[in-house]
């Protein structure tokens, strides 16, 4: 029904039928924040909420795009002269992705694109990476470009870094492209090797959005990235991935307290990610919960990216779970979401507790997303 209505809307806008419909999931990171751009380890999962793109080929070299739900008019641009759109932000994710796709393959011409989706905007669930990867899968299928998942992830990351201006790592795009249903992905960001890690049996993922606007996230994210790079350079390693905790402590007196704590978070978080993947494989929710609690504390105290609201949500959910699962802030920080993994039977009581206490504390209502681990765009079929 949804695809039929999307197809009907496509015909209304472009006066032709879509030739392909592709979908890409959002993602949530279970553990491993601010490690990806330090060439470390992360443990995200693709989720059931998606971006869907309907597309058809054009005979000319124009791209025409309409975003269902928040665009009032078509965004149009020529393939041979792609510039940033100053009026709105969303077209730049499409423009940048297509611009850098041409660095990989020029064997395509114009495209009609209709995009729609149900990933909440601004919640830290990677709606932008989902858009980029859904688009690349659609164009690859339309023009038989044979783009692979890792290749698509790198194109999407470059679009965000060089065109949109967001200095993100590779995690979002890679799990959105190559996640596997029922699994998280243990990803090594230094060489892009990955392993599928089953979600513990009988458990579910709950994301709670604090609805605190992440106003500082871009500037503070970039500042912390520079801090990490400066420590790596000072200690003569290519990235903090290559520094162990013993050598960091040996250099403690040579670093400011702030830089020391930033590096300590990254190094200890990498260890927690590896241990969390093992805990999930062993179906050990208690150990996973301990590791997620340590991660949140480190993000709060060493990396200083949490907020009072996120801390409050973590405390409520942790208390309600009673040691049967884990919860932590997730994403860039300064607002956004907490992620928890717990036995399915705990969901209703956790949601009830948050609804009862969070609004009294913050004056804001939280949003809840019970997530199912899903397959990435390059591990699922497209539809004609």
C-alpha positions in Angstrom: 0.0 0.0 0.0 2.8 2.4 0.9 4.8 1.6 -2.2 1.7 2.0 -4.3 0.9 5.5 -2.9 4.6 6.4 -3.4 4.4 5.2 -7.0 1.2 7.2 -7.6 2.8 10.3 -6.2 5.8 9.8 -8.4 3.5 9.6 -11.5 1.8 12.9 -10.4 5.2 14.7 -10.1 7.2 13.3 -13.0 4.5 12.0 -15.4 6.1 8.6 -15.6 6.3 5.4 -13.5 9.3 4.8 -11.2 11.6 2.1 -12.5 13.1 1.3 -9.1 12.2 1.6 -5.4 15.0 1.2 -2.9 15.1 1.5 0.9 17.8 2.1 3.4 17.5 1.8 7.2 18.3 4.3 9.9 20.8 3.2 12.6 21.4 3.3 16.3 24.8 2.9 17.9 24.7 0.4 20.8 28.2 1.3 22.1 31.3 3.0 20.7 30.7 6.8 20.5 33.4 9.2 19.2 35.6 6.2 18.3 34.9 6.0 14.6 36.8 9.2 13.6 39.6 7.9 15.8 39.9 4.8 13.6 38.5 2.6 16.5 35.6 0.2 17.0 31.9 0.7 17.0 28.8 -1.5 17.5 25.8 -0.1 15.7 22.7 -1.7 14.4 20.6 -0.8 11.3 17.0 -0.3 12.4 13.6 -0.9 10.8 12.8 2.8 10.2 13.8 3.7 6.6 14.3 6.2 3.8 12.6 5.0 0.6 13.5 6.4 -2.8 11.5 5.9 -6.0 13.5 6.8 -9.1 13.5 6.7 -12.9 16.1 7.5 -15.6 16.0 10.6 -17.7 17.2 11.2 -21.2 19.0 14.4 -20.3 21.6 15.2 -17.7 19.3 16.8 -15.2 18.5 15.6 -11.7 15.0 16.4 -10.3 14.2 15.6 -6.7 11.1 15.9 -4.6 11.2 15.2 -0.8 7.8 14.0 0.4 6.6 15.7 3.5 9.0 18.7 3.7 9.6 20.0 0.2 7.3 22.5 -1.5 9.0 22.3 -4.9 11.3 20.3 -7.0 15.1 20.6 -6.5 16.7 20.6 -9.9 20.4 20.6 -10.9 22.6 19.6 -13.8 25.0 16.6 -13.4 27.8 18.6 -15.0 27.7 21.5 -12.5 26.6 20.5 -9.1 26.7 23.3 -6.6 25.4 23.6 -3.0 21.8 24.7 -2.4 21.6 27.7 -0.2 17.8 27.8 0.3 17.4 24.4 2.0 19.7 21.8 3.6 18.2 18.5 2.5 19.0 18.9 -1.2 22.7 19.0 -0.4 22.8 15.4 0.8 21.5 14.3 -2.7 23.7 16.8 -4.6 26.8 15.8 -2.7 26.2 12.1 -3.1 25.6 12.3 -6.8 28.6 14.6 -7.2 31.0 12.1 -5.6 29.3 9.1 -7.2 30.7 10.6 -10.5 34.2 10.2 -9.1 33.5 6.4 -9.1 31.4 6.0 -12.2 30.3 8.4 -14.9 28.1 5.8 -16.6 24.8 7.4 -15.8 22.7 10.3 -16.9 19.8 12.2 -15.3 17.4 10.9 -12.6 14.0 11.6 -11.3 13.9 11.1 -7.5 11.1 11.0 -5.0 12.1 10.4 -1.4 10.1 9.6 1.6 10.8 8.1 5.0 9.8 7.5 8.6 13.2 8.2 10.4 12.7 11.0 12.9 14.7 14.1 11.8 17.3 15.3 14.3 17.0 12.3 16.6 20.5 11.0 15.9 19.1 7.9 14.0 21.1 8.7 10.8 18.4 9.9 8.5 21.1 11.6 6.4 23.2 8.5 5.9 20.0 6.5 5.1 19.1 9.0 2.4 22.6 8.8 0.8 22.7 5.0 0.8 19.2 4.6 -0.5 20.0 7.0 -3.3 23.2 5.2 -4.2 21.5 1.8 -4.3 18.8 3.2 -6.5 21.1 4.8 -9.0 23.4 1.8 -9.0 20.5 -0.5 -9.9 19.0 2.0 -12.4 22.2 2.2 -14.4 23.8 -1.2 -13.6 26.8 0.5 -11.9 27.5 -2.4 -9.6 28.4 -0.2 -6.7 29.3 -2.3 -3.6 28.2 -1.5 0.0 31.6 -0.3 1.3 32.1 1.8 -1.8 28.7 3.4 -1.3 29.5 4.1 2.3 32.7 5.9 1.4 30.8 8.0 -1.2 28.1 8.9 1.3 30.7 9.9 3.9 32.6 12.0 1.4 29.4 13.8 0.5 28.8 14.7 4.2 32.4 15.7 4.8 33.2 17.6 1.7 29.9 18.9 0.4 27.5 19.2 3.4 30.2 20.1 5.8 29.6 17.5 8.5 32.9 15.9 9.6 31.4 12.5 10.3 33.1 9.1 10.4 32.3 6.1 8.4 30.1 4.2 10.9 26.6 5.5 9.9 26.9 4.9 6.1 28.5 1.5 6.5 25.9 -0.1 8.8 23.1 1.5 6.8 24.6 -0.1 3.7 25.6 -3.5 5.1 23.8 -4.2 8.4 22.1 -7.6 8.8 18.7 -8.3 10.1 18.7 -9.5 13.8 22.3 -8.4 14.2 24.5 -5.5 15.3 27.7 -4.8 13.4 31.1 -4.9 15.1 33.0 -2.5 12.8 36.7 -1.8 12.8 36.9 1.8 11.4 40.6 1.5 10.6 40.2 -1.1 7.8 36.4 -1.3 7.5 36.3 -5.0 8.4 33.2 -6.0 10.2 31.5 -8.9 12.0 27.7 -9.5 12.4 26.9 -9.8 16.1 23.5 -11.3 17.0 21.2 -9.3 19.2 20.7 -11.3 22.4 17.8 -13.7 22.3 14.6 -12.3 23.9 15.9 -8.8 24.1 14.9 -5.6 22.3 16.3 -2.2 21.6 14.6 0.9 22.9 15.6 4.4 21.8 14.3 7.3 23.9 14.6 10.8 22.4 15.2 13.5 25.1 13.9 16.1 22.6 16.7 18.4 23.7 17.8 20.2 20.6 21.4 19.4 19.8 22.4 23.0 19.2 26.1 22.6 20.2 26.7 19.3 18.5 28.4 20.4 15.3 30.8 22.9 16.9 31.6 20.7 19.9 31.9 17.5 17.8 34.5 19.2 15.6 36.3 20.6 18.6 36.6 17.1 20.2 37.8 15.6 16.9 40.6 18.2 16.8 41.5 17.5 20.4 41.9 13.8 19.6 43.9 14.5 16.6 46.2 16.9 18.5 46.9 14.2 21.2 47.6 11.6 18.5 50.0 14.0 16.8 51.7 15.0 20.1 52.3 11.3 21.0 53.4 10.4 17.5 50.7 7.9 16.6 48.5 8.0 13.5 45.3 7.9 15.6 44.2 7.3 19.2 43.3 3.7 17.9 47.1 3.1 18.1 47.6 4.3 21.7 47.1 2.0 24.6 46.0 3.1 28.1 49.4 2.4 29.7 51.2 4.8 27.3 48.5 7.4 27.8 49.1 7.3 31.5 52.8 7.6 31.0 52.2 10.8 29.1 49.6 12.2 31.5 51.8 14.9 32.9 52.6 16.1 29.4 48.9 16.7 28.5 46.3 19.1 29.8 43.7 17.4 32.0 41.1 18.0 29.3 43.1 16.4 26.5 44.0 13.5 28.8 40.4 12.8 29.5 39.4 13.0 25.9 42.0 10.4 24.9 41.1 8.2 27.9 37.5 8.0 26.8 38.4 6.9 23.3 40.9 4.3 24.4 38.7 2.8 27.1 35.6 2.9 24.8 37.4 0.8 22.2 38.0 -1.9 24.8 34.3 -1.7 25.9 33.1 -2.2 22.3 35.1 -5.4 21.9 33.9 -6.7 25.3 30.3 -5.7 24.5 30.3 -7.7 21.3 31.5 -10.7 23.2 28.8 -10.2 25.9 26.2 -10.1 23.2 27.5 -13.3 21.6 27.3 -14.9 25.1 23.8 -13.6 25.7 25.2 -11.9 28.8 22.9 -8.8 29.2 24.2 -8.2 32.7 27.8 -7.7 31.5 26.5 -5.7 28.5 24.7 -3.4 30.9 27.8 -2.8 33.0 29.8 -1.9 29.8 27.1 0.5 28.6 27.0 2.1 32.1 30.8 2.6 31.9 30.4 4.1 28.4 27.9 6.6 29.6 30.0 7.6 32.5 33.0 8.1 30.3 31.0 10.2 27.8 29.6 12.3 30.6 32.8 12.8 32.6 35.8 12.4 30.2 34.3 13.4 26.9 31.8 15.9 28.4 29.1 15.4 25.8 26.1 14.4 27.9 23.4 16.6 29.4 21.4 16.6 32.6 18.4 15.3 30.7 20.3 12.4 29.1 21.8 11.5 32.5 18.3 11.6 34.1 16.9 9.3 31.4 19.8 6.8 31.9 19.2 6.8 35.6 15.4 6.2 35.3 15.8 3.4 32.7 18.7 1.7 34.5 16.7 1.7 37.8 13.7 0.2 36.1 15.7 -2.5 34.4 17.4 -3.5 37.6 20.5 -4.9 36.1 18.8 -6.9 33.3 20.0 -4.8 30.5 22.0 -1.7 29.5 21.4 2.0 28.7 23.6 4.9 27.7 23.5 8.1 25.7 24.2 7.6 22.0 25.3 9.8 19.2 27.2 13.0 19.2 25.7 14.2 22.5 24.5 17.6 23.8 20.9 16.3 23.5 19.4 13.6 21.3 18.8 10.0 22.4 19.7 7.3 24.9 19.8 3.7 23.7 18.9 0.7 25.8 18.8 -3.0 25.3 16.6 -5.1 27.6 14.4 -8.1 27.9 11.2 -7.5 25.9 9.0 -7.9 29.0 10.7 -4.8 30.5 9.7 -2.4 27.7 6.2 -1.3 29.1 7.4 -0.6 32.6 10.5 1.4 31.3 8.3 3.5 29.1 5.8 4.1 31.9 8.5 5.2 34.3 10.0 7.6 31.8 6.6 9.1 31.0 5.9 9.5 34.7 9.2 11.2 35.7 11.0 12.7 32.7 8.5 15.5 31.9 8.4 16.5 35.6 12.2 16.8 35.6 12.7 18.5 32.2 9.3 20.0 31.2 9.6 18.0 27.9 7.9 14.9 26.7 10.2 12.1 25.5 9.6 10.1 22.3 10.1 6.3 22.2 11.2 4.1 19.3 11.2 0.3 19.8 13.7 -0.8 17.2 14.2 -4.0 15.3 17.7 -4.7 13.9 17.3 -4.6 10.2 19.3 -5.3 7.0 21.2 -2.6 5.2 20.3 -1.3 1.7 23.0 -3.5 0.0 21.8 -6.6 1.9 18.2 -6.3 0.8 16.4 -6.4 -2.6 15.2 -3.4 -4.6 11.8 -3.4 -6.2 10.8 -2.5 -9.7 
